[in-house]
Amino acid sequence: MAAATEPPESDVVIIGAGAIGLSTAYYLLQRNVSVTIIDQGTLQDRCSFGNAGLVAPSHFIPLASPGVIAKGLKWMLNPESPFYIHPRLDLNLLKWLWKFRHFATMEYVVRHRGPLLEMLSLTLKLFQEMKTPDPASFEFRQHGLLMLIEQEQNRKELDLLYRTAQELNVPAKWLSQAEIRELDPNLQTDCPAGLYFPEDAHIEPGKFLREMSTYLQKQGVKIIENTLVHKIRREGSHITGVDTAAGFVPAKSIVLATGAWTPRLTRELSVDVPIQPAKGYSLTLPAPENLFHTPLILTETKVAVTPFQERLRFAGTLEFAGINLSINPRRVEAIRKAARRYLKNIPEDALQQATIWAGLRPCTPDGLPILGRIPEHPNVIIAAGHAMLGISLSTGSGLLAAQLVTEETPAINLEPFRVMRFK
Ligand SMILES: Cc1cc2nc3c(=O)[nH]c(=O)nc-3n(C[C@H](O)[C@H](O)[C@H](O)COP(=O)(O)OP(=O)(O)OC[C@H]3O[C@@H](n4cnc5c(N)ncnc54)[C@H](O)[C@@H]3O)c2cc1C
C-alpha cells in the first residue's frame, strides 16, 4: 500500500480502512469521486479483519433488547461468560450504559428492528449483485445460518427472534436433530435442534479487506496505512482536511469510518457520539477434514462458527474494557470449551494451536449504526457504530455513505441512523 510521501489531492478523505471505509470508497469510485483512505494501523488491527464474517439479515434484533441487562449482570460474575464490563470510573462508559438501559425495551426493539432489517437486506443484495471484485475471491457464500441450542428447554432463548422473523417475513425454520443431519451431513453434533435462517450468507472478512483494497488501489484510490489522523482541520464550520502524522491532507468532504475510535475525533468537533469498544476474540484453525458448510451460532455461549474454504473460525465474547486489545486467556478458553460442547469432530490439537485474534466492536447504546452528516459541519459524514454487524451492514453502509457525500437520495430512510439522535 502507498506510503504518505506528499499530500494526495482527493475530493474525499475516508478515515478508516475497515469494512465500512473500504465499502464507502467502493461506491464513491462508482460515482467518479476521487478518494484517499487513511488508516492508523495495518490490516490485522481492524475489527473488520478476524471476525466471523457473517452477512446475517437474521440479526435484526438490536443488541439493546429486553432481558439483555439481567443476563449481562448474571454473566458478569462468571469469568468464562461471553460478556464482561471491566469495572472502572469512566464517565463515558457510565453514560453509555445509562442510555443502553433506556433503549433495552420492547418499544425500541419494535421501532429499530425494521430499519435494521432494511439495511441488512440492502447489504446482502449488494453483495449478491457485486461483479468486481468477484465475491468468490472473498468466499461470499449463501449457506444460511444455523443457531444451535444445546438443550431443548433453551428454545425460548430464540423465541422472540423466531416470532419476529415470521412477522417480518424473514425465512426461518426450526430443525430437529435429524433435519440438521440432512441439511449438513458433516455437522456432527448432539444438539437437539436449531433455528435455521436459509438466506444468511458469509464472507472471509480478511480476504474481503485484501481484495477490496487491491481493487480500489488499481482503480486509483490512495490507501495510506500506519498514519494516524490526529485532528480534523476546520475554518469556521467548514472542514478543510485532516492533520496526519505525515502532514496535512486536504479534502472537500470527510467520512469518519473510524469504528471504535470514532469519539476520539468527534470530541473536538463537539459532537456526542456514544460509541464504546466491545472486545471480541476469534480462534482460527486449519479446516478439519470433511468440514461442515453451514455457519453456526452456539446459542447458549454466543459463539459464532464459520467454515471457510481452508479454515474454521470460532468467534465470541463481548468485553467492555476500553480501547484495549489484550487477550484474556480464560475467555479464549471459554470459546474452546463451547467448541467441544457443541461439535464432535474438532481436533483438540488444532483447537489448542488456533490463531487467536482480538478486535474492537464499535457499539452504540441503541444497537443501530450512526450514518449521517454532522449538522454543524455538513461536509463531515459519520459511518460508524456497527457493533456486531459491521460485515452484515458493510456494503449497505458504504453505498449510503457515498450517497450522502454526493447528495443523492439515499437508498433507504436514514432518519433512524442520524448522528444527533442521542442528544
Ligand atoms: C469476534 C468478533 C466477531 C464478529 N463477527 C461479526 C460477524 O460475523 N458479522 C458482522 O457483521 N460483524 C461481526 N463483527 C463486528 C464487525 O467486525 C465490526 O462491526 C466491523 O468490523 C466494524 O467495521 P469498521 O470499518 O467500522 O471498523 P474497523 O474495521 O475497526 O475499522 C476502523 C479503522 O479506522 C481506523 N482509525 C480509527 N481512528 C483513526 C484515526 N484517528 N486515524 C487513522 N485511522 C483511524 C482504525 O485503526 C481501524 O483500522 C465481529 C466482531 C468481533 C470482534
Ligand as a Chemical Component Dictionary entry (heavy atoms), coordinates in Angstrom:
data_LIG
# 
_chem_comp.id                   LIG 
_chem_comp.type                 NON-POLYMER 
_chem_comp.pdbx_formal_charge   0 
_chem_comp.three_letter_code    LIG 
# 
loop_
_chem_comp_atom.comp_id 
_chem_comp_atom.atom_id 
_chem_comp_atom.alt_atom_id 
_chem_comp_atom.type_symbol 
_chem_comp_atom.charge 
_chem_comp_atom.model_Cartn_x 
_chem_comp_atom.model_Cartn_y 
_chem_comp_atom.model_Cartn_z 
_chem_comp_atom.pdbx_ordinal 
LIG C1  C1  C 0 -15.054 -11.501 17.468 1  
LIG C2  C2  C 0 -15.891 -10.684 16.518 2  
LIG C3  C3  C 0 -16.767 -11.316 15.648 3  
LIG C4  C4  C 0 -17.563 -10.553 14.793 4  
LIG N1  N1  N 0 -18.360 -11.195 13.882 5  
LIG C5  C5  C 0 -19.113 -10.459 13.022 6  
LIG C6  C6  C 0 -19.919 -11.097 12.047 7  
LIG O1  O1  O 0 -19.930 -12.327 11.924 8  
LIG N2  N2  N 0 -20.686 -10.339 11.229 9  
LIG C7  C7  C 0 -20.692 -8.962  11.337 10 
LIG O2  O2  O 0 -21.454 -8.317  10.615 11 
LIG N3  N3  N 0 -19.896 -8.331  12.224 12 
LIG C8  C8  C 0 -19.106 -9.033  13.056 13 
LIG N4  N4  N 0 -18.320 -8.402  13.972 14 
LIG C9  C9  C 0 -18.344 -6.940  14.033 15 
LIG C10 C10 C 0 -17.538 -6.300  12.905 16 
LIG O3  O3  O 0 -16.262 -6.884  12.871 17 
LIG C11 C11 C 0 -17.443 -4.781  13.112 18 
LIG O4  O4  O 0 -18.732 -4.244  13.267 19 
LIG C12 C12 C 0 -16.807 -4.116  11.905 20 
LIG O5  O5  O 0 -15.568 -4.698  11.626 21 
LIG C13 C13 C 0 -16.651 -2.617  12.100 22 
LIG O6  O6  O 0 -16.080 -2.118  10.919 23 
LIG P1  P1  P 0 -15.482 -0.661  10.851 24 
LIG O7  O7  O 0 -14.973 -0.472  9.464  25 
LIG O8  O8  O 0 -16.481 0.313   11.380 26 
LIG O9  O9  O 0 -14.291 -0.669  11.931 27 
LIG P2  P2  P 0 -12.788 -1.200  11.813 28 
LIG O10 O10 O 0 -12.705 -2.415  10.983 29 
LIG O11 O11 O 0 -12.253 -1.285  13.191 30 
LIG O12 O12 O 0 -12.069 -0.052  11.014 31 
LIG C14 C14 C 0 -11.891 1.242   11.565 32 
LIG C15 C15 C 0 -10.489 1.668   11.215 33 
LIG O13 O13 O 0 -10.349 3.065   11.486 34 
LIG C16 C16 C 0 -9.036  3.282   11.916 35 
LIG N5  N5  N 0 -8.953  4.564   12.631 36 
LIG C17 C17 C 0 -9.699  4.936   13.692 37 
LIG N6  N6  N 0 -9.347  6.183   14.093 38 
LIG C18 C18 C 0 -8.358  6.578   13.255 39 
LIG C19 C19 C 0 -7.588  7.769   13.149 40 
LIG N7  N7  N 0 -7.755  8.781   14.002 41 
LIG N8  N8  N 0 -6.662  7.857   12.181 42 
LIG C20 C20 C 0 -6.470  6.828   11.298 43 
LIG N9  N9  N 0 -7.170  5.669   11.364 44 
LIG C21 C21 C 0 -8.106  5.560   12.308 45 
LIG C22 C22 C 0 -8.799  2.097   12.850 46 
LIG O14 O14 O 0 -7.437  1.893   13.090 47 
LIG C23 C23 C 0 -9.436  0.966   12.054 48 
LIG O15 O15 O 0 -8.473  0.361   11.211 49 
LIG C24 C24 C 0 -17.487 -9.128  14.827 50 
LIG C25 C25 C 0 -16.594 -8.506  15.690 51 
LIG C26 C26 C 0 -15.779 -9.269  16.526 52 
LIG C27 C27 C 0 -14.806 -8.564  17.431 53 
# 
loop_
_chem_comp_bond.comp_id 
_chem_comp_bond.atom_id_1 
_chem_comp_bond.atom_id_2 
_chem_comp_bond.value_order 
_chem_comp_bond.pdbx_ordinal 
LIG C1  C2  SING 1  
LIG C2  C3  SING 2  
LIG C2  C26 DOUB 3  
LIG C3  C4  DOUB 4  
LIG C4  N1  SING 5  
LIG C4  C24 SING 6  
LIG N1  C5  DOUB 7  
LIG C5  C6  SING 8  
LIG C5  C8  SING 9  
LIG C6  O1  DOUB 10 
LIG C6  N2  SING 11 
LIG N2  C7  SING 12 
LIG C7  O2  DOUB 13 
LIG C7  N3  SING 14 
LIG N3  C8  DOUB 15 
LIG C8  N4  SING 16 
LIG N4  C9  SING 17 
LIG N4  C24 SING 18 
LIG C9  C10 SING 19 
LIG C10 O3  SING 20 
LIG C10 C11 SING 21 
LIG C11 O4  SING 22 
LIG C11 C12 SING 23 
LIG C12 O5  SING 24 
LIG C12 C13 SING 25 
LIG C13 O6  SING 26 
LIG O6  P1  SING 27 
LIG P1  O7  DOUB 28 
LIG P1  O8  SING 29 
LIG P1  O9  SING 30 
LIG O9  P2  SING 31 
LIG P2  O10 DOUB 32 
LIG P2  O11 SING 33 
LIG P2  O12 SING 34 
LIG O12 C14 SING 35 
LIG C14 C15 SING 36 
LIG C15 O13 SING 37 
LIG C15 C23 SING 38 
LIG O13 C16 SING 39 
LIG C16 N5  SING 40 
LIG C16 C22 SING 41 
LIG N5  C17 SING 42 
LIG N5  C21 SING 43 
LIG C17 N6  DOUB 44 
LIG N6  C18 SING 45 
LIG C18 C19 SING 46 
LIG C18 C21 DOUB 47 
LIG C19 N7  SING 48 
LIG C19 N8  DOUB 49 
LIG N8  C20 SING 50 
LIG C20 N9  DOUB 51 
LIG N9  C21 SING 52 
LIG C22 O14 SING 53 
LIG C22 C23 SING 54 
LIG C23 O15 SING 55 
LIG C24 C25 DOUB 56 
LIG C25 C26 SING 57 
LIG C26 C27 SING 58 
# 
